[in-house]
């Protein structure tokens, strides 16, 4: 299968929350685009886009972004929409965020439920003594959309700054894509330095904010919303391949010395032999998945110069740095200290 065909298949398999689509639909209608033409072209109605449970294929969503930017002749449309979207149009994930006790808890819930918003993006949280980063990783570079990433980061940053009682002093935001002609719009909205051509999209702020109380913090509403979101998330996980489910478990437990195929199988409510058999049907083995996750994490971490080799070896579950170095050379053809130089 060619890379192009595989990419298109992935776009059609992944999905976004239908309500995410709604702001674009309404913006086009406000700009004179026929509502009936939109519905016939994309096979969706505004009533369908109102339901939190409904989904839209990723390829259709990204096509709408391209069409919307072309039709409105507004290359910074994603940033404009993010600035216009506040609490009145917030989805369930946003409402859970603002009803957690602290910002730390809110971000952890944001990470947990982001797959409901957009299946193509995985949230990773990184921290040190001073900074905390929310990183947005796209499953495959070929399905990266600068419009969607602009909208996602701008919406998160804008809402946090406007709705948190303390505000949020963002150190910087980063994007993998190159600096566009409308770069001035970024700094107007984010009100902080913006970095382009970076390894990952991220929002970075002072870690001291993590203990700040959230403005709403309604325990009753929180419980109702999380029960509903857990049900939606469970329905999405049911559609994941076994390979992807294993990847998600392994990625969260790389440094756990007790993590093995039997542990993962129990997490998936199946026997080790059943796990092996189902992975074989998908053309992959458990050890290949672990190796793949390890290599991706190692390469990304070394590019970002985030950990020492000793720390990285520990995080990846290697007992010795020498074992990590041998594995890294097998993955890349280079030793860790010479990689990328």
PEDA-V394972 format. One record per pair of residues at least 24 apart in sequence whose ideal C-beta (glycine too) atoms are under 10 Angstrom apart, sorted by the first residue. I is the first residue (numbers start at 0). J is the second residue. Records with the same first field share a line. If there is no record, write none. Layout:
# PEDA-V394972
I: J, J
This chain:
# PEDA-V394972
2: 139, 141
3: 141
5: 139, 141
6: 58, 139, 140, 141, 142
7: 58, 141, 142
8: 58
9: 57, 58, 118, 119, 138, 139, 141, 142
10: 56, 57, 58, 59, 60, 61, 62, 119, 139, 141, 142, 144
11: 56, 57, 58, 59
12: 56, 57, 58, 118, 119, 238, 240
13: 54, 56, 57, 58, 60, 114, 117, 118, 119, 120, 138, 139, 142, 238
14: 53, 54, 55, 56, 57, 58, 59, 60, 114, 115, 117, 118, 119, 235, 238
15: 54, 55, 56, 57, 59, 60, 61, 115, 116, 117, 118, 119, 120, 147
16: 48, 50, 51, 52, 53, 54, 55, 60, 90, 91, 92, 114, 115, 116, 117, 118, 231
17: 43, 47, 48, 49, 50, 51, 52, 53, 54, 55, 60, 90
18: 47, 48, 49, 50, 51, 52, 53, 55, 88, 89, 90, 91, 92, 116
19: 48, 54, 55, 60, 90, 115, 116, 117, 147, 150, 151, 154
20: 45, 47, 48, 53, 54, 55, 59, 60, 63, 64
21: 45, 47, 48, 49, 55, 84, 88, 90
22: 48, 67, 77, 80, 81, 83, 84, 88, 150, 154
23: 48, 60, 63, 64, 66, 67, 68, 71, 76, 77, 80, 146, 150
24: 48, 63, 67
25: 80, 83, 88
26: 67, 70, 71, 73, 76, 79, 80, 83
27: 63, 66, 67, 70, 71, 76
29: 71
30: 67, 70, 71, 72, 73
31: 70, 71
32: 66, 67, 70, 71
37: 63, 66
40: 66
41: 66
51: 90, 91, 92, 115, 227, 228, 231
52: 91, 115, 227, 230, 231, 234
54: 115, 118, 231, 234, 235, 238
56: 118
57: 117, 118, 119, 138, 142, 144, 147
58: 142
60: 117, 119, 144, 146, 147
61: 119, 142, 143, 144, 146, 147
63: 146
64: 144, 145, 146, 147, 149, 150
65: 144, 146
67: 146
68: 146
73: 181, 184
74: 145, 146, 179, 180, 181, 184
75: 146, 149, 153, 179, 180, 181, 182, 183, 184, 185, 187, 188
76: 146, 149, 150, 181
77: 144, 145, 146, 147, 148, 149, 150, 151, 152, 153, 154, 184
78: 146, 149, 150, 152, 153, 154, 157, 181, 184, 185, 187, 188, 189
79: 149, 150, 153, 184, 188
80: 146, 149, 150, 153, 154
81: 149, 150, 151, 152, 153, 154, 155, 156, 157, 158, 188, 189
82: 153, 154, 157, 161, 184, 187, 188
83: 154, 157
84: 150, 153, 154, 157, 158
85: 154, 157, 158, 161, 162
86: 158, 161, 162, 215
88: 154
89: 154, 158, 162
90: 115, 116, 228
91: 115, 116, 223, 224, 225, 227, 228, 231
92: 116, 224, 228, 231
93: 154, 155, 158, 162, 224
94: 215, 217, 220, 221, 223, 224, 228
95: 220, 221, 223, 224, 225, 227, 228
96: 155, 158, 159, 162, 213, 215, 224
97: 158, 159, 162, 163, 213, 214, 215, 216, 217, 220, 221
98: 213, 214, 215, 216, 217, 218, 219, 220, 221, 222, 223, 224, 225
99: 212, 213, 215, 216, 218, 221, 225
100: 210, 212, 213, 216, 218, 221
101: 208, 209, 210, 211, 212, 213, 216
102: 131, 159, 163, 165, 167, 204, 208, 209, 210, 211, 212, 213
103: 131, 206, 208, 209, 210, 211, 213
104: 209, 213, 216, 221
105: 159, 163, 209, 211, 213, 216
106: 131, 133, 155, 159, 202, 208, 209
107: 209
108: 221, 224, 225, 228
109: 133, 155
110: 134
111: 225, 228, 229, 232
112: 224, 225, 228, 229, 231, 232
113: 151, 155
114: 231, 232, 235, 236, 239, 247
115: 228, 231, 232, 234, 235
116: 151, 154
117: 144, 147, 148, 150, 151
118: 235, 238, 239, 243
119: 143, 144, 147
120: 144, 147, 148, 151, 200
121: 246, 247, 250
122: 151
123: 199, 201, 250, 296, 299
125: 199, 201, 203, 300, 303, 305
126: 206, 209
127: 206, 305
128: 206
129: 170, 203, 205, 206, 207
130: 170, 171, 203, 204, 205, 206, 207
131: 170, 202, 203, 204, 205, 206, 207, 208, 209
132: 170, 171, 172, 173, 199, 201, 202, 203, 204, 206, 303, 305
133: 159, 172, 200, 201, 202, 203, 204
134: 173, 198, 199, 200, 201, 202, 203, 299, 303
135: 173, 174, 175, 199, 200, 201, 202
136: 175, 198, 199, 200, 201, 295, 299
137: 175, 199, 200
138: 243, 246
140: 175
143: 174, 175, 176, 200
144: 176
145: 174, 175, 176, 177, 179, 195, 200
146: 176
148: 174, 175, 176, 200
149: 174, 176, 179, 181, 184, 185, 188, 200
151: 200, 202
152: 185, 188, 189, 193, 200, 201, 202
153: 184, 185, 188, 189, 202
154: 188
155: 202
156: 188, 189, 190, 191, 202, 204
157: 188, 189, 190
159: 202, 204, 208
160: 188, 189, 190, 191
162: 213, 214, 215
163: 208, 211, 212, 213, 214
164: 211, 212, 213, 214
165: 208, 211, 212, 214
166: 208, 211
167: 191, 202, 204, 205, 208, 211
168: 204, 205, 207, 208
169: 193, 202, 203, 204, 205, 208
170: 202, 203, 204, 205
171: 197, 201, 202, 203, 204
172: 197, 200, 201, 202, 203, 204
173: 197, 198, 199, 200, 201, 202, 203
174: 199, 200, 201
175: 199, 200, 201
176: 200
197: 302, 303
198: 298, 299, 300, 302, 303
199: 299, 302, 303
201: 303
236: 267
240: 277, 278, 280, 281, 283
241: 267, 269, 273, 274, 276, 277, 278, 279, 280, 281, 283, 285, 288
242: 277, 278, 280, 281, 282, 283, 284, 285, 287, 288, 291
243: 281, 288
244: 274, 277
245: 274, 277, 278, 281, 283, 285, 288, 289, 292
246: 283, 288, 289, 291, 292, 295
247: 292
248: 288, 292
249: 285, 288, 289, 290, 291, 292, 293, 296, 316
250: 288, 289, 292, 293, 295, 296
251: 292
252: 292, 316
253: 289, 292, 293, 296, 297, 313, 314, 315, 316, 317
254: 310, 312, 313, 314, 315, 316, 317
255: 316
256: 313, 316, 318
257: 316
258: 289, 316
259: 285, 289
260: 284, 285, 286, 288, 289
261: 285
263: 288, 289
289: 315, 316
290: 326, 329, 330
291: 330
293: 317, 323, 326, 327, 330
294: 326, 327, 329, 330, 331
295: 330
297: 323, 326, 327, 330, 331, 335, 338
298: 327, 330, 331, 335, 338, 339
300: 335
301: 327, 331, 333, 335, 336, 338, 339
302: 338, 339
304: 339
308: 334, 335, 336
311: 335
